[in-house]
């Protein structure tokens, strides 16, 4: 851990801030007063304290969804282009760079942003110290990657990987400058500004990949574009929330850093076993095969990135704000689980249904070996997506220490299994390890959260009946269509027919088999819209 410039100061804190109160559906006496000890709060954010919780969450999801989905047409076009442009070996390089930079950033950021959201501590002096500390730590992380690039490339038996890793180190530092400002924006439920910043980063990243690729940078396009997007996010977030650098005083941060330690232990363990499959495949059978696996992983987790993260990005600050009201948290936990499942189940199951014809058609025949691992990984990703609601609730309930047992245990078991599966079996076996492990990893945090909130397990699973039945019906109809109905001669037309039939089947199943549930969902949406109009 870099210690240069970090000192302990015995100077007292500013006057104590009032204890933060969870937002209530009833207007508090003084809107925005709780934030007055921190940085200046825009009027729109100060008024959030008077807004009903359902509207706050809905607005957060809407703004983040608008930011992350508005650039997806361009992003998908670039993804298709890069999959066709890069060799499987180059795709493996890009995946390994992403693994290393994500791991080092999570270690050096030390879970400080998540701790700020969980503990909701808005002292101005602490914000400045935390901002300075994160930047210093990520600077050390960037240097660590630069120094370890050559040994890491030697471990993977691919010397050409080293310079790409060094660029990934710069990405770690760039992200460090935006960690605390972005956390403060989420802490204030300023999802509109968060969405605008994320949209800018996504757009720069996407267009940067295209620009660098068309200029002949090939695999270099990915880390260079990611670095450009991170720099834009750092500039915009620091403009939105100005947090000056200061001398780091560790004494006032003792409680936050103690909690952050539990978060970072779990996060590092999680990232290590999460990314161990790519590393073990690369080590066992080479970066070319690792590229096939990385492609399967990227496609399998893409729905989670574009759909699930839209919701979960708003969940932790929202759950933290209502964590003292267990009845309300219980209500929104079940509501968000069912709502999320209704959206993601047809997408995940739909990809399984059409993968055999869609992958060669859209990305090229060279990715054919990735199809079976892709289907298995989608099943894992589906379980992981639902588990994300539980983990956010656990963080809001300050249960990080208990939940951390899962990633630590998985860290001991999964990497050797990945290596053995890749070395002595196939990529499908590596994916199968995930599919077997996913239910076990999701069970522990689910048990802890449901017990704390006094929710029966049967009640939780009952919220998944509607999307499960509708999605399996969709899968059966598409499979029957592919097997027994005459196919259009053009492959793209056949794919379009399958997608249209699957979507229509899902909607009709909801309307015919679960009309009561559909009416309930429509009423809930209308209630949120009416409440939003009433509150302005």
Phi and psi in degrees as a GROMACS rama.xvg file:
@    title "Ramachandran Plot"
@    xaxis  label "Phi"
@    yaxis  label "Psi"
@TYPE xy
-69.6234  129.856  UNK-2
-113.094  -4.43313  UNK-3
-60.3509  127.326  UNK-4
82.2339  -1.42723  UNK-5
-99.83  117.902  UNK-6
-128.902  159.2  UNK-7
-98.2632  132.154  UNK-8
-122.722  133.186  UNK-9
-90.0302  1.89765  UNK-10
-59.493  141.633  UNK-11
-70.3852  158.303  UNK-12
-69.9064  162.29  UNK-13
-61.0069  173.05  UNK-14
-54.194  140.714  UNK-15
-59.3248  141.211  UNK-16
-78.8054  153.264  UNK-17
-64.4999  146.986  UNK-18
-60.416  129.822  UNK-19
-64.8146  137.249  UNK-20
-107.578  141.602  UNK-21
-67.9152  142.13  UNK-22
-58.5738  147.105  UNK-23
-124.049  156.359  UNK-24
-67.1717  -16.5791  UNK-25
-94.6351  137.784  UNK-26
-60.9359  133.749  UNK-27
-74.5931  166.724  UNK-28
-62.0166  -36.6603  UNK-29
-134.071  92.8783  UNK-30
-56.6684  132.681  UNK-31
82.8528  -6.37136  UNK-32
-64.1188  -35.2649  UNK-33
-62.3834  -25.4448  UNK-34
-92.6182  -1.706  UNK-35
-69.016  -21.1297  UNK-36
-79.5682  -10.7253  UNK-37
-98.9076  -150.047  UNK-38
-74.6312  163.164  UNK-39
-56.2699  138.789  UNK-40
-109.262  126.229  UNK-41
-59.3708  149.163  UNK-42
-55.9272  -37.0996  UNK-43
-63.242  -31.6179  UNK-44
-81.4687  -36.4092  UNK-45
-61.2179  -33.2508  UNK-46
-74.6203  -11.2576  UNK-47
-62.4716  -26.8539  UNK-48
-65.3844  -22.3382  UNK-49
-95.1163  1.69786  UNK-50
-94.6075  136.18  UNK-51
-56.3356  148.673  UNK-52
-60.013  -40.1506  UNK-53
-61.2835  -35.8595  UNK-54
-72.5619  -39.0025  UNK-55
-59.0379  -47.547  UNK-56
-65.4263  -43.6312  UNK-57
-61.0067  -43.3355  UNK-58
-63.7269  -40.1354  UNK-59
-61.1582  -46.8958  UNK-60
-63.1665  -42.2217  UNK-61
-63.4325  -46.5824  UNK-62
-64.653  -44.3483  UNK-63
-67.8051  -38.3484  UNK-64
-62.718  -43.6363  UNK-65
-60.2355  -40.4955  UNK-66
-68.4248  -42.3423  UNK-67
-83.4219  -24.0596  UNK-68
-95.2551  -23.0103  UNK-69
-66.1444  -24.9376  UNK-70
-101.577  10.7518  UNK-71
-73.3882  -27.3067  UNK-72
-62.396  -46.08  UNK-73
-65.6209  -43.1488  UNK-74
-62.048  -42.5436  UNK-75
-66.2231  -37.7523  UNK-76
-62.0877  -43.6646  UNK-77
-66.7151  -39.2313  UNK-78
-60.2001  -45.5521  UNK-79
-60.7802  -44.0552  UNK-80
-63.4346  -45.3409  UNK-81
-67.8459  -36.2365  UNK-82
-63.941  -34.0347  UNK-83
-80.5697  -30.2741  UNK-84
-76.1639  -46.0917  UNK-85
-81.733  148.177  UNK-86
-76.3864  165.501  UNK-87
-63.7439  -30.8004  UNK-88
-66.8371  -44.0814  UNK-89
-64.7883  -36.6392  UNK-90
-63.8781  -35.8936  UNK-91
-65.413  -40.0237  UNK-92
-57.2662  -49.4557  UNK-93
-59.8461  -40.5227  UNK-94
-64.8353  -40.5576  UNK-95
-67.8961  -37.9105  UNK-96
-62.3209  -42.0521  UNK-97
-63.4506  -39.3124  UNK-98
-61.3541  -49.9792  UNK-99
-65.5841  -46.5227  UNK-100
-65.1788  -38.8199  UNK-101
-65.0031  -42.7771  UNK-102
-64.5303  -48.7371  UNK-103
-66.9732  -37.8072  UNK-104
-63.6146  -43.9192  UNK-105
-63.0139  -36.2358  UNK-106
-68.2915  -47.267  UNK-107
-76.3617  -31.4846  UNK-108
-70.6124  -23.3815  UNK-109
65.6312  22.9763  UNK-110
67.7166  19.3007  UNK-111
-68.7686  -40.3895  UNK-112
-62.6777  -45.2545  UNK-113
-64.9392  -35.1653  UNK-114
-64.433  -40.7063  UNK-115
-60.2679  -39.4737  UNK-116
-71.4168  -37.6784  UNK-117
-72.199  -42.9961  UNK-118
-89.6961  -17.2718  UNK-119
53.2893  48.217  UNK-120
-99.0512  117.709  UNK-121
-114.366  22.4304  UNK-122
-60.7414  130.865  UNK-123
-62.2472  -43.8967  UNK-124
-62.3779  -37.6221  UNK-125
-68.1995  -37.5906  UNK-126
-58.9124  -45.8209  UNK-127
-64.1672  -44.0901  UNK-128
-64.5282  -42.1219  UNK-129
-65.8158  -39.9055  UNK-130
-61.4523  -46.8363  UNK-131
-64.1178  -41.6495  UNK-132
-63.4985  -43.7928  UNK-133
-62.7488  -43.2614  UNK-134
-62.6801  -42.6459  UNK-135
-63.8926  -41.4266  UNK-136
-67.2754  -41.1398  UNK-137
-71.5286  -28.1131  UNK-138
-62.113  -42.6555  UNK-139
-64.265  -38.5415  UNK-140
-64.1055  -39.4639  UNK-141
-62.157  -42.7601  UNK-142
-65.3596  -35.6209  UNK-143
-62.1831  -42.4715  UNK-144
-65.5102  -42.5141  UNK-145
-60.3077  -42.5736  UNK-146
-71.4545  -30.8477  UNK-147
-95.9566  2.82  UNK-148
-61.1448  -46.9834  UNK-149
-67.9202  -47.5465  UNK-150
-59.8919  -37.3684  UNK-151
-65.1467  -41.3617  UNK-152
-64.7805  -36.8699  UNK-153
-65.9247  -37.9874  UNK-154
-61.8077  -37.9488  UNK-155
-84.7298  -1.06911  UNK-156
59.8491  40.5316  UNK-157
-149.746  95.9614  UNK-158
-63.5373  -29.553  UNK-159
-69.2066  -7.38498  UNK-160
-77.5352  -24.6271  UNK-161
-58.2966  -52.2526  UNK-162
-63.057  -32.0161  UNK-163
-65.1447  -38.2539  UNK-164
-63.5975  -37.8135  UNK-165
-61.6723  -39.2112  UNK-166
-65.6687  -36.5403  UNK-167
-60.8598  -29.4765  UNK-168
-64.1858  -38.9719  UNK-169
-63.4139  -33.4845  UNK-170
-61.6582  -38.8157  UNK-171
-58.4165  -46.2975  UNK-172
-65.2189  -43.474  UNK-173
-61.0261  -39.4534  UNK-174
-67.3698  -31.1715  UNK-175
-61.4757  -31.3747  UNK-176
-70.1028  -20.8122  UNK-177
-106.069  -3.93286  UNK-178
-60.3699  -54.4302  UNK-179
-71.3921  -45.3527  UNK-180
-57.2289  -41.2136  UNK-181
-67.1626  -36.9851  UNK-182
-64.131  -38.9594  UNK-183
-64.8332  -39.4722  UNK-184
-62.8302  -41.8474  UNK-185
-68.9363  -36.8991  UNK-186
-60.3773  -34.7874  UNK-187
-87.8396  4.15502  UNK-188
59.7195  31.6432  UNK-189
-87.9298  66.4955  UNK-190
-69.28  -23.141  UNK-191
-64.2534  -46.6874  UNK-192
-68.9171  -40.0624  UNK-193
-57.365  -43.8116  UNK-194
-63.3456  -42.5693  UNK-195
-63.2217  -40.6857  UNK-196
-67.86  -43.8839  UNK-197
-63.5075  -38.323  UNK-198
-63.1954  -42.492  UNK-199
-62.6954  -44.227  UNK-200
-62.9533  -45.9805  UNK-201
-61.1631  -42.6517  UNK-202
-65.4718  -44.7124  UNK-203
-63.3894  -41.8958  UNK-204
-62.2777  -47.1041  UNK-205
-66.4939  -50.5725  UNK-206
-67.1136  -30.746  UNK-207
-65.3331  -41.1772  UNK-208
-58.3536  -46.4836  UNK-209
-62.9204  -44.9734  UNK-210
-64.8433  -46.227  UNK-211
-65.3448  -39.9109  UNK-212
-65.0591  -44.1451  UNK-213
-67.2098  -22.3843  UNK-214
-85.6928  1.32487  UNK-215
94.551  14.742  UNK-216
-82.5932  -13.235  UNK-217
49.0579  -121.003  UNK-218
-65.5361  -23.4527  UNK-219
-65.3172  -20.2194  UNK-220
-59.7282  -36.7288  UNK-221
-68.912  -53.3509  UNK-222
-68.7376  -34.2259  UNK-223
-66.8247  -40.8702  UNK-224
-67.5216  -40.3453  UNK-225
-61.9165  -39.7146  UNK-226
-63.9756  -41.555  UNK-227
-62.4767  -43.8432  UNK-228
-63.7874  -39.6022  UNK-229
-65.688  -37.9783  UNK-230
-65.5142  -38.9988  UNK-231
-64.2799  -44.0141  UNK-232
-61.9258  -40.8594  UNK-233
-61.8488  -43.5739  UNK-234
-65.6942  -45.3311  UNK-235
-70.4991  -40.9092  UNK-236
-67.9417  -36.8708  UNK-237
-73.685  -24.0028  UNK-238
-73.9348  -38.1706  UNK-239
-71.6996  -38.2643  UNK-240
-130.252  104.763  UNK-241
-85.8365  110.618  UNK-242
-118.266  102.24  UNK-243
-65.3887  153.74  UNK-244
-76.481  152.234  UNK-245
-153.92  172.871  UNK-246
-67.2188  136.469  UNK-247
-80.8059  118.415  UNK-248
-104.316  109.16  UNK-249
-76.5983  -29.3282  UNK-250
-58.0717  -48.043  UNK-251
-68.3394  -15.1998  UNK-252
-96.5222  5.99217  UNK-253
-58.6789  -45.8433  UNK-254
-64.5958  -43.4635  UNK-255
-66.2111  -42.1616  UNK-256
-69.4352  -31.2308  UNK-257
-65.4146  -42.6629  UNK-258
-69.3809  -38.3268  UNK-259
-61.3361  -31.8331  UNK-260
-61.0153  -40.765  UNK-261
-65.3787  -39.6708  UNK-262
-65.6487  -45.8606  UNK-263
-70.5277  -32.5908  UNK-264
-62.5344  -47.7562  UNK-265
-64.7597  -40.1135  UNK-266
-67.2269  -43.2339  UNK-267
-65.8166  -42.6412  UNK-268
-61.0893  -42.8137  UNK-269
-62.7455  -48.7739  UNK-270
-64.6047  -35.9115  UNK-271
-65.3664  -48.8501  UNK-272
-74.348  -27.7953  UNK-273
-65.1337  -39.5968  UNK-274
-95.9995  -4.15285  UNK-275
-64.7482  -27.3664  UNK-276
-63.0046  -45.8377  UNK-277
-63.522  -44.4901  UNK-278
-64.0585  -45.1264  UNK-279
-66.7592  -37.39  UNK-280
-64.8884  -44.3175  UNK-281
-62.2847  -40.8144  UNK-282
-68.6891  -40.1874  UNK-283
-77.8694  -42.5391  UNK-284
-130.436  6.51363  UNK-285
101.898  160.08  UNK-286
-70.4883  -23.5688  UNK-287
-65.0916  -47.7425  UNK-288
-68.8103  -34.9939  UNK-289
-60.2719  -32.6019  UNK-290
-64.0781  -40.1699  UNK-291
-60.6684  -45.1054  UNK-292
-67.362  -41.1543  UNK-293
-61.9768  -37.8473  UNK-294
-62.3069  -47.2746  UNK-295
-59.7604  -42.0985  UNK-296
-63.6792  -44.358  UNK-297
-61.6815  -44.5105  UNK-298
-68.9322  -39.5338  UNK-299
-65.9699  -36.5755  UNK-300
-92.98  -4.06398  UNK-301
-60.906  -44.4853  UNK-302
-58.7238  -37.5802  UNK-303
-64.665  -39.8572  UNK-304
-65.918  -41.2365  UNK-305
-90.5861  -22.8398  UNK-306
-111.191  -54.2147  UNK-307
-65.6219  -44.7612  UNK-308
-63.9997  -24.4921  UNK-309
-60.1322  -40.8357  UNK-310
-80.6831  -48.5031  UNK-311
-67.5325  -23.1447  UNK-312
-63.1231  -27.9603  UNK-313
-95.5607  -13.3818  UNK-314
-71.9277  -46.5744  UNK-315
-61.3701  -50.8578  UNK-316
-63.0218  -34.3515  UNK-317
-70.7741  -48.6683  UNK-318
-60.3526  -38.0602  UNK-319
-64.1427  -35.185  UNK-320
-69.3101  -26.536  UNK-321
-113.011  14.7339  UNK-322
-63.3275  -25.9696  UNK-323
-75.4927  -18.4689  UNK-324
-103.173  90.4631  UNK-325
-64.7434  -33.29  UNK-326
-64.2411  -41.7898  UNK-327
-69.6917  -40.5513  UNK-328
-63.8602  -40.1214  UNK-329
-60.5112  -43.5723  UNK-330
-61.0203  -47.2801  UNK-331
-75.5846  -27.5891  UNK-332
-61.4375  -49.3278  UNK-333
-68.0109  -38.7229  UNK-334
-63.1684  -45.6577  UNK-335
-71.745  -33.0841  UNK-336
-62.9988  -48.0639  UNK-337
-67.3909  -43.9915  UNK-338
-62.3589  -41.5481  UNK-339
-64.6586  -42.8439  UNK-340
-62.7575  -38.6855  UNK-341
-61.1582  -29.9103  UNK-342
-86.7734  -43.782  UNK-343
-88.1056  -28.982  UNK-344
-57.3873  -49.3979  UNK-345
-64.6567  -28.8133  UNK-346
-71.4054  -50.0264  UNK-347
-62.3575  -49.8165  UNK-348
-66.4125  -34.133  UNK-349
-63.6485  -38.0478  UNK-350
-63.5549  -41.6603  UNK-351
-58.9867  -40.6853  UNK-352
-65.481  -34.792  UNK-353
-113.032  4.44126  UNK-354
-58.9453  -40.3172  UNK-355
-59.6818  -36.2828  UNK-356
-95.4503  -27.8756  UNK-357
-78.5509  -41.1994  UNK-358
-63.1782  -53.2995  UNK-359
-62.7728  -35.2781  UNK-360
-69.0851  -43.9738  UNK-361
-87.0494  -36.917  UNK-362
-110.674  -16.7576  UNK-363
112.735  154.2  UNK-364
-67.3518  -19.2838  UNK-365
-65.7159  -17.4032  UNK-366
-95.7664  10.9261  UNK-367
-56.4487  -41.5243  UNK-368
-63.224  -14.2343  UNK-369
-86.2843  -7.05844  UNK-370
-67.3919  -48.8984  UNK-371
-64.1493  -47.2171  UNK-372
-57.0717  -37.0332  UNK-373
-59.1494  -45.7274  UNK-374
-63.478  -41.1794  UNK-375
-67.9592  -39.397  UNK-376
-68.2944  -30.4712  UNK-377
-63.851  -39.5366  UNK-378
-62.2245  -40.9756  UNK-379
-63.064  -45.7746  UNK-380
-61.7064  -32.6955  UNK-381
-64.3682  -45.1882  UNK-382
-64.8997  -41.4479  UNK-383
-64.404  -36.631  UNK-384
-62.3929  -44.7338  UNK-385
-67.5396  -36.1813  UNK-386
-64.9948  -25.4861  UNK-387
-62.3882  -32.2154  UNK-388
-64.0748  -41.8993  UNK-389
-65.6103  -42.9589  UNK-390
-66.5725  -35.0678  UNK-391
-66.8266  -39.9335  UNK-392
-64.5233  -39.3894  UNK-393
-63.4887  -40.7006  UNK-394
-64.0869  -42.2738  UNK-395
-63.6617  -31.9374  UNK-396
-86.2195  6.49247  UNK-397
59.2522  47.2564  UNK-398
-110.601  24.072  UNK-399
-58.366  -39.665  UNK-400
-63.2427  -41.6124  UNK-401
-70.1793  -41.7441  UNK-402
-67.5417  -27.7217  UNK-403
-62.8831  -14.0547  UNK-404
-63.5453  -31.5196  UNK-405
-66.1924  -55.573  UNK-406
-64.2031  -33.3445  UNK-407
-65.6456  -43.6056  UNK-408
-64.8551  -43.6045  UNK-409
-62.9656  -34.0446  UNK-410
-61.8018  -33.6051  UNK-411
-77.1419  -29.0044  UNK-412
-97.0812  -45.1797  UNK-413
-72.9497  -46.6091  UNK-414
-54.4891  -45.897  UNK-415
-60.6378  -36.133  UNK-416
-64.8467  -40.0233  UNK-417
-61.6808  -44.6756  UNK-418
-63.6065  -47.2215  UNK-419
-63.7598  -39.3724  UNK-420
-65.6469  -41.052  UNK-421
-72.3602  -38.8927  UNK-422
-73.9582  -37.8723  UNK-423
-116.365  -1.0325  UNK-424
-133.73  -108.84  UNK-425
-154.159  172.751  UNK-426
-63.2283  -34.7929  UNK-427
-61.8988  -34.247  UNK-428
-68.0824  -36.4246  UNK-429
-61.6121  -45.2459  UNK-430
-64.986  -33.9645  UNK-431
-66.2339  -30.5455  UNK-432
-58.4484  -44.437  UNK-433
-61.1808  -44.2383  UNK-434
-64.4242  -36.0434  UNK-435
-73.1111  -38.2822  UNK-436
-78.5063  -27.2854  UNK-437
-57.3159  -49.9903  UNK-438
-60.791  -38.8679  UNK-439
-65.4456  -39.2455  UNK-440
-70.8243  -31.3463  UNK-441
-79.3966  -22.5295  UNK-442
-67.4199  -40.8921  UNK-443
-67.0637  -53.5539  UNK-444
-61.8128  -33.7324  UNK-445
-62.8948  -44.3515  UNK-446
-61.5143  -44.2568  UNK-447
-63.0436  -46.7754  UNK-448
-68.4707  -46.1096  UNK-449
-63.4043  -36.6919  UNK-450
-67.355  -41.2587  UNK-451
-63.4089  -38.3782  UNK-452
-90.9456  0.595475  UNK-453
58.6938  51.3148  UNK-454
-115.302  129.519  UNK-455
-69.5565  145.139  UNK-456
-60.6722  -38.4161  UNK-457
-63.4045  -34.8863  UNK-458
-65.5139  -40.5636  UNK-459
-63.5585  -48.3675  UNK-460
-69.8634  -25.8331  UNK-461
-62.653  -28.3309  UNK-462
-70.6823  -11.1381  UNK-463
-102.332  -2.15938  UNK-464
-63.5991  -47.1852  UNK-465
-59.2247  -55.3859  UNK-466
-65.7916  -30.5577  UNK-467
-66.8252  -49.5526  UNK-468
-62.8257  -44.3874  UNK-469
-64.2519  -39.0352  UNK-470
-71.3295  -41.2582  UNK-471
-67.2709  -35.2045  UNK-472
-62.9151  -42.2578  UNK-473
-59.6547  -45.4251  UNK-474
-61.262  -42.7297  UNK-475
-63.8972  -41.5224  UNK-476
-65.6863  -43.7693  UNK-477
-64.8897  -41.6539  UNK-478
-62.1361  -42.0799  UNK-479
-65.2112  -38.9167  UNK-480
-62.1906  -43.1859  UNK-481
-68.1437  -30.3214  UNK-482
-91.2575  -38.4799  UNK-483
-115.608  -7.98219  UNK-484
-105.893  139.538  UNK-485
-60.0468  129.79  UNK-486
-89.7893  147.038  UNK-487
-59.6861  149.557  UNK-488
-69.2308  -33.4845  UNK-489
-85.0091  129.733  UNK-490
-58.9451  -38.6644  UNK-491
-66.2459  -37.3102  UNK-492
-66.2535  -39.0396  UNK-493
-63.9017  -41.2524  UNK-494
-64.1534  -41.9279  UNK-495
-62.6305  -39.1699  UNK-496
-63.448  -44.0923  UNK-497
-62.5161  -43.6733  UNK-498
-64.7347  -45.4546  UNK-499
-63.2748  -43.0543  UNK-500
-64.902  -40.5046  UNK-501
-64.315  -45.1895  UNK-502
-63.4106  -42.991  UNK-503
-64.2974  -39.9848  UNK-504
-63.48  -42.6484  UNK-505
-60.964  -47.8743  UNK-506
-65.6055  -42.9224  UNK-507
-64.7557  -38.0984  UNK-508
-62.061  -43.0577  UNK-509
-60.9177  -44.8689  UNK-510
-70.821  -37.5143  UNK-511
-86.1282  -45.1036  UNK-512
-87.2177  -33.1241  UNK-513
-125.088  53.6041  UNK-514
-63.3306  -35.7325  UNK-515
-63.7728  -42.4948  UNK-516
-66.3083  -38.185  UNK-517
-63.4639  -43.4406  UNK-518
-63.4612  -39.0178  UNK-519
-61.892  -42.0049  UNK-520
-66.3824  -40.59  UNK-521
-63.9699  -41.7997  UNK-522
-63.1963  -38.9127  UNK-523
-64.1216  -43.2688  UNK-524
-63.3263  -43.4172  UNK-525
-63.8865  -36.5672  UNK-526
-64.7751  -40.901  UNK-527
-64.1913  -42.7569  UNK-528
-63.8471  -42.278  UNK-529
-65.1407  -41.6296  UNK-530
-64.8559  -36.0372  UNK-531
-65.909  -41.4441  UNK-532
-65.5903  -38.3419  UNK-533
-66.8371  -32.4902  UNK-534
-93.4042  -1.72321  UNK-535
